[in-house]
Amino acid sequence: MRKAAISAFVTVVAAGGLFLAFRPAQSQQAPSVLKVGIYAPTVEFSNAQARLQYVQGLAKSIEAATGVKTEAQNFASFGALKKGNVDFAIVEGQCYATSSSWKLLANATIGGGTSRSWALYSSLGADMKALEGKKLAHVDTGCNDNGFIDNAMLESEVASSFWGGRVGKPDLNAAVAEVVSYKGAQAVFAPVGSAKGLTKVFDTGSVPNPAFVQVNGKLAGDLSKKVEGAVTGYGGGGAIASWASANKGAYSGLAGRMGKTVKKGVFAAPEPVRFDAKDVLVEPPTLDDTARTDVEQHFTKPPDRME
């Protein structure tokens, strides 16, 4: 009787477990509001209002695709964006390179590509030597700016003491204006073509455009896919022309370039030298005439053998 009761109990538990195993999983509940932020100071929006209007237009596209109310917000710093409790964000390429834990959904397209060539521009002409001791204006992103300038832009070949000072500005327009209009600095790093009125000193390499990322990792996968589709299909135009499918390689490449590089001389392996033994051995002269020599030969009779 006891064995029968135990057997019945095991059967009930097994059946309950089987029911739980095959019960359809409940779908994750969608949030009532989505928040999209932007921090992209190197994109040439005319002003902060234009930057906000752009992200508001993108938010409307996301809302239409997901059916979830979507709000937009412009941030003055990367630190403020990280504290802003946003679900998605447009993030400066330099900042995403140094903080790439967020899921990448799309790359911004500007000027026909997802990266732009940068250069050093000067108000003193094209002579780099003339800039020694002068001030450098730059966008103060708070994302390893010294590594970006000294290593990514100058390839670790110019000492940080070369500059007489560094003037951080909130966005690219302000950094260029610091050199062109306000004369508070004599040089600036900027995308090619964006520093009107200044002389290019030299090209400094390519920098990826801003990234569109998912900050809130708890959102359902299907919602994330809808947002991704809305972003890559957005053609609002303006300073950011469009969005391309996610490609993280350019950001990883920039992150690597922002580290200090110590360059060493390269020694080539020498060519193997092959030579004939006759080139290093001296052959003694031989006697041409093996006949009689000039030395007289004398013979001596040995003593008799003693018994």
DASUL-V463621 format. One record per pair of residues at least 12 apart in sequence whose ideal C-beta (glycine too) atoms are under 10 Angstrom apart, sorted by the first residue. I is the first residue (numbers start at 1). GAP is how many residues later the second one is. D is the distance in Angstrom with one decimal. If there is no record, write none. Layout:
BEGIN
i=[I/I]
gap=[GAP/GAP]
d=[D/D]
END
This chain:
BEGIN
i=[27/27/28/28/28/28/28/28/29/30/30/30/30/30/30/30/30/31/31/31/31/31/31/31/31/31/32/32/33/33/33/33/33/33/34/34/34/34/34/34/34/34/34/34/34/34/34/34/34/34/35/35/35/35/35/35/35/35/35/35/35/35/35/35/36/36/36/36/36/36/36/36/36/36/36/36/36/36/36/36/36/36/36/37/37/37/37/37/37/37/37/37/37/37/37/37/37/37/37/37/37/37/38/38/38/38/38/38/38/38/38/38/38/38/38/38/38/38/38/38/38/38/38/39/39/39/39/39/39/39/39/39/39/39/39/39/39/39/39/39/39/39/39/39/39/40/40/40/40/40/40/40/40/40/40/40/40/40/40/40/40/40/40/40/41/41/41/41/41/41/41/41/41/41/41/41/41/41/41/41/41/41/41/42/42/42/42/42/42/42/42/42/42/42/42/42/42/42/42/42/42/42/43/43/43/43/43/43/43/43/43/43/43/43/43/43/43/43/44/44/44/44/44/44/44/44/44/44/44/44/45/45/45/45/45/45/45/46/46/46/47/47/48/48/48/48/49/50/50/50/51/51/51/51/51/51/51/52/52/52/53/53/53/53/54/54/54/54/54/54/54/54/54/55/55/55/55/55/55/55/55/55/55/56/56/56/56/56/56/57/57/57/57/57/58/58/58/58/58/58/58/58/58/58/58/59/59/59/59/59/60/60/60/60/61/61/61/61/61/61/61/61/62/62/62/62/62/62/62/62/62/62/63/63/64/64/65/65/65/65/65/65/65/65/65/65/66/66/66/66/66/66/66/66/67/67/68/68/68/68/68/70/70/70/70/71/71/72/72/72/73/73/73/74/75/75/75/76/76/77/77/77/77/77/77/78/78/78/78/78/78/78/78/78/78/79/79/79/80/81/81/82/82/82/82/84/85/85/86/86/86/86/87/87/87/87/87/87/87/87/87/88/88/88/88/88/88/88/88/88/88/88/88/88/89/89/89/89/89/89/89/89/90/90/90/90/90/90/90/90/90/90/91/91/91/91/91/91/91/91/91/92/92/92/92/92/92/92/92/92/92/92/93/93/93/93/93/93/93/93/93/93/93/93/93/93/93/94/94/94/94/94/94/94/94/94/94/94/94/94/94/94/94/95/95/95/95/95/95/95/96/96/96/96/96/96/96/96/96/96/96/97/97/97/97/97/97/97/97/97/97/97/97/97/97/97/97/97/97/98/98/98/98/98/98/98/98/98/98/98/99/99/99/99/99/100/100/100/100/100/100/100/101/101/101/102/102/102/102/102/102/102/103/103/103/103/103/103/103/103/103/103/104/104/104/104/104/104/104/104/104/104/105/105/105/105/105/105/105/105/105/105/105/105/105/105/105/106/106/106/106/106/106/106/106/106/106/106/106/106/106/106/106/106/106/107/107/107/107/107/107/107/107/107/107/107/107/107/107/107/107/108/108/108/108/108/108/108/108/108/108/108/108/109/109/109/109/109/109/109/110/110/110/110/110/110/110/111/111/111/111/111/111/112/112/113/113/113/113/113/113/114/114/114/114/114/114/114/114/114/114/114/114/115/115/115/115/115/115/115/115/115/115/115/116/116/116/116/116/116/116/116/116/117/117/117/117/117/117/117/117/118/118/118/118/118/118/118/118/118/118/118/118/118/118/119/119/119/119/119/119/119/119/119/119/119/119/119/119/119/119/120/120/120/120/120/120/120/120/120/120/120/120/120/120/120/120/120/121/121/121/121/121/121/121/121/121/121/121/121/121/121/121/121/121/121/121/122/122/122/122/122/122/122/122/122/122/122/122/122/123/123/123/123/123/123/123/123/123/123/123/124/124/124/124/124/124/125/125/125/126/126/126/126/127/127/128/128/128/128/128/129/130/130/130/131/131/131/131/131/131/131/132/132/132/132/132/133/133/133/133/133/133/134/134/134/134/134/134/134/135/135/135/135/135/135/135/135/135/135/135/135/135/136/136/136/136/136/136/136/136/136/136/136/136/136/136/136/136/136/137/137/137/137/137/137/137/137/137/137/137/137/137/137/137/137/137/137/137/137/137/138/138/138/138/138/138/138/138/138/138/138/138/138/138/139/139/139/139/139/139/139/139/139/139/139/139/140/140/140/140/140/140/140/140/141/141/141/142/143/144/144/144/145/145/145/146/146/146/147/147/147/147/147/148/148/148/148/148/149/149/149/149/149/150/150/150/150/150/151/151/151/151/151/151/152/152/152/152/152/152/152/152/152/152/152/152/152/153/153/153/153/153/153/154/154/154/154/155/155/155/155/155/156/156/156/156/156/156/157/157/163/163/163/164/164/165/165/166/167/167/167/167/167/169/169/169/169/172/172/172/172/172/172/173/173/175/175/175/175/175/176/176/176/176/176/176/176/176/177/179/179/179/180/180/180/180/181/186/187/187/189/189/189/190/191/191/191/192/192/205/205/205/206/206/206/206/207/207/207/207/207/208/208/208/208/208/208/208/208/209/209/209/209/209/210/210/210/211/211/211/211/211/211/212/212/212/212/212/212/212/212/212/213/214/214/228/228/228/230/231/231/231/232/232/232]
gap=[193/195/190/191/192/193/194/195/191/36/37/38/189/190/192/193/196/35/37/38/56/185/187/188/189/192/36/37/30/35/36/37/38/54/25/28/29/32/34/35/36/37/38/52/53/54/182/185/189/193/24/34/35/36/37/38/49/50/51/52/53/54/180/181/19/20/22/23/26/27/34/35/36/37/50/51/52/53/54/176/179/191/195/18/22/34/35/36/37/38/43/44/45/47/48/49/50/51/52/53/54/178/13/14/16/17/18/20/21/34/35/36/37/43/48/50/51/52/53/54/172/174/202/12/34/35/36/37/38/39/40/41/42/43/45/47/50/51/52/53/56/102/103/104/171/14/15/34/35/49/50/51/52/53/55/68/101/131/132/169/170/171/199/200/34/35/36/37/51/53/54/98/99/100/101/128/129/130/131/132/133/134/169/50/51/52/68/74/76/97/99/129/130/131/133/147/148/149/152/165/167/168/47/49/50/65/67/73/128/129/130/148/151/166/167/195/196/197/66/127/128/129/132/146/147/149/150/194/195/196/29/126/127/128/193/194/195/127/192/193/124/126/26/28/122/123/25/24/188/189/23/24/39/120/187/188/189/20/21/22/19/21/183/185/18/20/36/180/182/183/184/185/186/16/17/18/19/20/33/34/35/181/185/14/15/16/17/18/180/15/177/179/180/181/12/14/30/32/154/172/173/176/178/182/185/12/13/14/29/171/12/170/174/176/166/168/169/170/172/173/174/175/25/26/161/164/165/166/167/168/169/172/164/167/162/166/158/160/161/162/163/164/165/166/168/169/156/157/158/159/160/161/163/164/156/159/19/151/155/158/159/17/18/157/160/15/16/14/16/18/12/13/16/16/14/15/16/94/95/18/63/64/65/66/93/13/14/16/17/18/20/21/63/64/65/16/63/64/62/14/134/13/17/20/133/131/130/131/127/128/129/130/127/128/129/130/131/132/136/137/140/14/15/17/124/125/126/127/128/131/136/139/140/143/13/121/122/123/124/125/126/127/16/18/119/120/121/122/123/141/150/153/13/17/52/119/120/121/122/124/160/16/47/49/50/51/79/115/116/117/118/119/14/15/21/22/23/48/50/114/115/116/117/118/157/158/161/45/47/48/49/50/51/53/54/58/113/114/116/157/160/161/164/46/47/48/49/115/116/156/47/112/114/115/116/117/152/154/155/158/159/46/47/50/51/55/110/111/114/151/153/154/155/156/157/158/159/160/161/43/44/45/46/47/49/50/153/156/157/160/44/45/114/152/156/111/113/148/151/152/154/155/112/114/116/109/110/111/112/113/114/115/110/111/112/113/114/116/121/125/143/145/107/108/109/110/124/141/142/143/144/147/106/107/108/109/119/120/122/123/124/125/126/127/138/140/141/104/105/106/107/121/122/123/124/125/126/127/128/136/137/138/139/140/141/101/102/103/104/105/125/135/136/137/138/139/140/141/142/143/144/100/101/102/103/104/123/131/132/133/134/135/136/100/123/131/132/133/134/135/81/99/100/129/130/131/132/80/81/82/83/98/130/129/130/93/95/96/128/131/137/92/94/95/96/97/128/129/130/131/132/133/136/76/90/91/92/93/94/132/135/136/138/139/74/75/76/77/78/90/91/92/93/74/75/76/86/87/88/89/90/30/34/35/71/72/73/74/76/77/85/86/87/88/89/34/69/70/71/72/73/74/75/76/79/81/82/83/84/85/86/16/29/33/34/38/67/68/69/70/75/78/79/80/81/82/83/84/16/55/58/59/65/66/67/68/69/71/73/74/75/76/77/78/79/80/81/12/14/57/63/64/65/66/73/76/77/78/79/80/56/57/60/62/63/64/65/72/74/75/76/55/62/63/74/75/77/73/74/76/73/74/75/76/72/74/30/34/59/73/74/33/56/57/71/27/31/32/33/55/56/70/26/29/30/31/32/28/29/30/31/32/53/28/29/30/31/51/52/53/28/29/30/31/32/43/44/48/49/50/51/52/53/13/17/26/27/28/29/30/31/32/39/42/43/49/50/51/52/53/28/29/30/31/32/35/37/38/39/40/41/42/43/45/47/48/49/50/51/52/53/15/25/28/29/30/31/34/37/40/47/49/50/51/52/29/30/31/32/33/34/35/36/37/49/50/51/26/27/28/29/30/31/34/35/27/29/30/26/115/111/114/115/21/23/113/14/20/112/108/110/111/112/113/41/59/106/109/110/14/17/40/55/109/12/13/108/110/111/105/106/107/108/109/110/37/52/53/54/55/101/102/103/104/105/106/107/109/36/51/52/54/104/105/35/48/50/51/49/50/102/106/108/101/103/104/105/106/107/104/106/22/23/24/21/22/19/20/19/12/15/17/18/21/13/15/16/19/16/17/18/19/22/23/17/21/13/14/15/19/20/12/13/14/18/19/20/21/22/20/16/18/19/15/16/17/18/16/12/12/14/12/15/18/14/15/16/18/12/14/48/49/52/44/47/48/51/43/44/46/47/50/39/40/41/42/43/44/45/46/31/32/34/35/41/29/30/33/32/35/36/37/39/40/15/16/19/20/22/28/31/32/34/33/13/14/15/17/18/13/12/13/15/12/13/14]
d=[7.0/8.3/8.1/7.9/4.2/8.7/8.9/8.3/8.3/7.7/8.0/5.8/8.3/6.8/9.1/6.0/10.0/9.7/6.5/9.1/7.3/8.3/9.1/7.2/9.3/8.2/7.3/6.9/9.8/7.0/5.0/7.3/6.2/8.7/7.9/6.6/7.6/7.0/5.2/7.1/4.4/7.2/9.7/8.7/4.9/6.9/8.6/8.3/8.3/7.6/8.7/9.9/7.5/5.2/7.8/6.7/7.4/6.8/4.4/5.2/7.5/8.8/8.9/8.6/6.1/8.9/6.6/4.9/6.6/9.6/6.1/7.1/5.1/7.4/6.4/7.0/4.8/6.7/7.7/8.9/9.4/8.7/9.4/7.4/9.9/9.4/7.5/5.0/7.5/5.5/8.8/5.1/9.4/5.4/9.1/4.0/8.8/7.6/4.4/7.3/8.6/8.0/6.2/7.7/7.4/4.3/9.6/8.5/9.8/7.4/7.5/5.5/6.7/7.9/9.2/9.8/6.7/4.2/8.2/9.4/8.1/9.5/9.5/9.3/9.9/8.0/4.6/7.9/6.9/5.3/9.2/7.6/4.5/9.1/9.2/9.9/7.1/7.2/6.0/5.8/6.9/8.3/9.7/9.7/8.3/9.1/9.1/9.3/9.5/9.5/5.4/7.2/5.2/8.4/9.1/7.6/9.9/8.8/9.6/8.4/4.3/9.3/8.4/7.7/9.8/8.7/8.8/8.9/6.1/9.3/9.3/5.2/8.2/6.3/10.0/8.5/6.3/4.0/6.3/8.9/8.7/8.8/9.5/6.2/7.5/7.5/9.6/8.8/9.1/5.6/7.9/7.3/4.7/9.6/8.8/9.6/8.2/7.1/8.8/7.8/8.5/7.9/8.6/8.3/9.6/7.5/6.9/9.9/8.4/7.4/9.8/9.3/9.9/7.5/6.3/9.2/4.8/6.1/8.6/8.6/6.1/6.4/9.2/9.4/8.1/9.8/5.9/9.8/5.4/9.9/9.3/8.0/9.3/8.1/7.5/4.7/8.7/7.9/9.4/8.1/9.2/8.2/6.0/7.9/9.1/8.5/8.6/9.7/7.3/7.3/5.2/9.6/9.3/8.7/9.3/7.8/9.7/6.9/7.8/4.2/9.0/9.2/9.2/8.2/8.8/8.9/8.6/9.9/6.5/9.0/5.3/6.8/6.6/9.8/4.3/7.5/6.4/9.8/9.9/9.2/6.5/9.6/9.6/9.4/8.8/4.4/9.2/9.0/9.7/8.3/7.8/4.6/9.2/8.3/8.8/7.1/9.2/7.8/8.5/8.0/6.8/5.6/6.4/8.8/8.8/6.4/4.0/9.1/9.1/9.5/8.5/9.5/9.5/9.2/9.5/9.8/4.8/7.6/7.5/4.9/9.2/7.5/9.7/7.6/10.0/8.0/5.4/9.7/9.5/4.6/7.2/8.4/10.0/8.5/9.9/7.2/9.7/9.7/4.9/7.0/9.4/6.2/3.8/9.0/8.2/9.6/9.5/6.1/9.7/9.8/4.8/6.3/9.6/7.2/9.7/8.6/9.5/9.9/7.4/8.9/9.2/8.7/8.7/8.8/9.3/9.0/9.6/9.4/9.9/9.8/9.9/7.0/9.3/9.7/8.3/9.8/9.8/6.7/9.2/9.8/8.5/8.2/6.1/10.0/8.2/7.5/6.8/9.1/4.8/9.6/9.1/8.0/6.2/5.2/5.9/9.9/6.1/9.7/9.8/8.5/8.5/9.4/8.1/9.9/8.3/8.9/8.7/8.6/9.7/9.9/5.4/7.6/7.2/6.0/4.1/9.8/9.2/6.4/9.3/9.5/8.4/9.2/9.7/7.5/6.9/6.9/5.7/6.3/7.5/8.8/8.8/6.2/9.5/8.2/7.7/9.3/8.6/7.5/5.7/8.4/5.4/9.8/9.2/7.2/9.8/5.2/7.4/5.5/8.1/9.1/7.8/9.4/9.4/9.7/9.3/6.0/5.1/7.8/5.6/8.8/9.7/10.0/8.3/5.7/9.6/6.9/10.0/9.8/9.7/9.1/5.6/8.2/8.6/8.0/9.1/8.0/9.2/9.6/9.4/6.0/4.0/5.6/5.6/6.3/7.6/6.4/6.8/8.3/5.4/9.6/5.0/7.7/8.0/9.4/5.7/8.3/7.0/8.4/9.3/9.0/6.9/9.3/8.1/5.7/7.7/4.0/9.0/8.7/8.6/9.6/8.5/7.8/7.6/4.3/9.6/6.7/8.8/9.7/5.2/8.8/9.0/7.5/8.4/9.8/8.7/8.9/8.9/7.2/8.9/9.7/8.4/4.5/7.4/8.3/4.2/4.3/8.9/8.8/6.8/8.9/9.5/4.7/5.1/9.9/8.1/8.8/9.1/8.8/6.4/7.1/7.1/9.6/9.6/9.9/9.6/8.4/8.7/7.0/5.8/7.3/9.9/7.1/9.3/9.7/9.2/8.2/9.9/4.0/6.2/5.5/9.3/8.1/6.2/4.3/8.6/9.7/7.1/9.8/7.5/9.4/8.4/9.7/5.6/7.6/5.7/8.2/9.8/9.8/4.4/7.9/5.2/7.6/8.1/5.0/6.3/5.9/7.3/9.2/6.9/4.5/9.5/9.9/6.2/8.0/8.5/8.9/5.7/9.6/7.4/4.2/8.7/9.5/6.6/9.8/9.8/4.8/5.3/10.0/9.0/9.3/4.1/6.4/6.7/5.7/9.2/7.0/6.3/8.1/6.2/7.6/9.4/10.0/6.8/4.8/7.5/6.4/5.6/8.8/9.9/7.4/8.7/8.5/4.0/4.5/7.2/7.1/9.7/9.2/4.8/8.3/8.1/6.1/7.9/6.9/9.9/7.1/5.2/4.6/6.3/5.3/8.1/5.1/8.6/7.2/6.1/6.2/9.1/8.1/9.0/7.9/9.8/8.9/7.6/7.8/9.8/8.8/9.6/7.8/9.9/8.8/9.9/9.9/6.4/5.5/9.7/9.4/10.0/9.0/5.3/9.5/9.9/6.7/6.6/9.8/9.5/4.6/6.3/4.8/6.3/9.7/5.4/9.8/9.2/8.9/9.6/4.4/6.9/8.7/8.6/6.8/6.1/8.3/6.5/7.0/4.6/8.8/6.2/8.3/7.3/5.5/8.1/9.9/8.9/6.8/5.9/6.6/5.5/6.7/9.1/10.0/7.5/5.0/6.2/7.1/5.2/9.1/9.7/7.4/7.0/8.0/5.3/9.1/9.4/7.8/9.6/5.0/7.2/6.6/4.9/5.6/9.0/8.7/9.8/7.0/8.1/9.9/6.1/7.6/5.7/8.5/9.4/9.5/9.7/7.4/4.4/5.9/8.2/5.7/9.6/7.7/7.1/9.1/9.8/6.6/5.5/7.6/5.8/9.2/8.8/4.0/9.5/9.0/3.9/6.6/5.8/6.7/9.8/8.3/9.7/7.7/9.7/6.1/4.6/8.1/9.2/6.2/5.5/8.1/5.1/9.9/5.3/7.0/7.4/8.4/5.3/7.5/8.9/9.7/8.1/5.9/7.5/9.7/5.4/7.7/9.5/7.8/9.0/9.9/5.5/8.3/5.3/6.9/5.4/8.0/9.3/7.8/8.4/9.1/9.2/5.7/7.2/10.0/8.4/9.6/9.2/9.6/7.7/7.7/9.0/6.2/5.3/7.4/9.5/9.5/5.8/8.2/8.1/9.4/7.9/7.6/4.3/9.1/9.5/9.1/6.9/5.4/8.3/7.4/4.0/6.4/6.7/5.4/4.5/7.0/5.6/8.6/8.8/9.6/6.8/4.0/5.9/7.5/9.7/7.2/9.9/8.9/4.8/8.4/7.4/5.2/7.1/9.8/9.5/9.7/9.0/6.0/7.7/5.1/6.9/7.8/9.8/7.9/4.7/8.0/6.0/9.9/8.3/4.5/7.5/8.6/4.1/5.4/9.7/9.1/7.1/3.8/8.4/7.1/4.3/8.4/9.2/9.0/10.0/6.2/7.3/6.1/7.2/9.5/5.9/9.2/8.6/9.3/6.7/6.0/9.3/7.5/6.2/7.6/6.3/5.6/9.5/8.1/5.3/9.6/8.9/8.2/8.7/9.1/8.8/3.0/6.2/6.6/9.1/9.4/8.4/8.8/9.5/9.6/9.0/9.1/9.0/5.7/9.3/8.2/7.1/9.6/7.1/8.3/9.1/9.3/8.7/3.9/6.8/7.6/8.2/8.5/8.2/8.6/5.7/8.7/7.5/6.7/9.5/9.4/9.4/9.7/8.8/7.4/10.0/9.5/6.2/5.3/6.1/5.5/6.4/9.3/7.8/6.7/9.9/7.6/9.7/6.3/9.1/9.0/4.2/4.9/8.9/9.9/5.2/4.4/7.0/8.7/8.8/9.4/9.0/9.8/7.1/9.8/8.1/8.0/7.9/6.6/8.6/9.4/8.7/5.2/4.3/7.3/7.3/8.6/7.8/9.2/9.5/8.1/9.3/8.8/9.5/7.8/8.2/9.0/9.4/5.7/4.7/8.9/9.9/9.2/9.0/8.8/8.7/9.5/6.2/7.6/6.6/9.0/9.8/8.7/5.2/8.1/7.1/9.9/9.1/5.7/9.9/5.8/6.8/5.1/7.9/8.5/7.4/9.9/7.6/8.6/6.2/7.5/7.5/4.8/6.2/8.7/9.6/9.8/7.2/10.0/6.4/9.1/9.7/9.8/7.4/9.3/9.5/9.8/9.7/8.8/7.1/7.7/8.5/8.5/9.6/8.5/9.9/9.9/6.4/9.3/8.8/9.4/8.9/3.8/5.5/9.5/7.9/5.9/7.6/9.9/9.6/9.2/8.5/10.0/7.2/9.6/9.8/8.1/9.6/8.4/9.2/6.6/8.7/8.2/5.2/8.6/9.5/9.5/6.2/9.9/8.2/9.1/7.4/8.4/9.2/8.7/7.8/9.5/5.0/10.0/9.8/7.0/6.2/8.7]
END
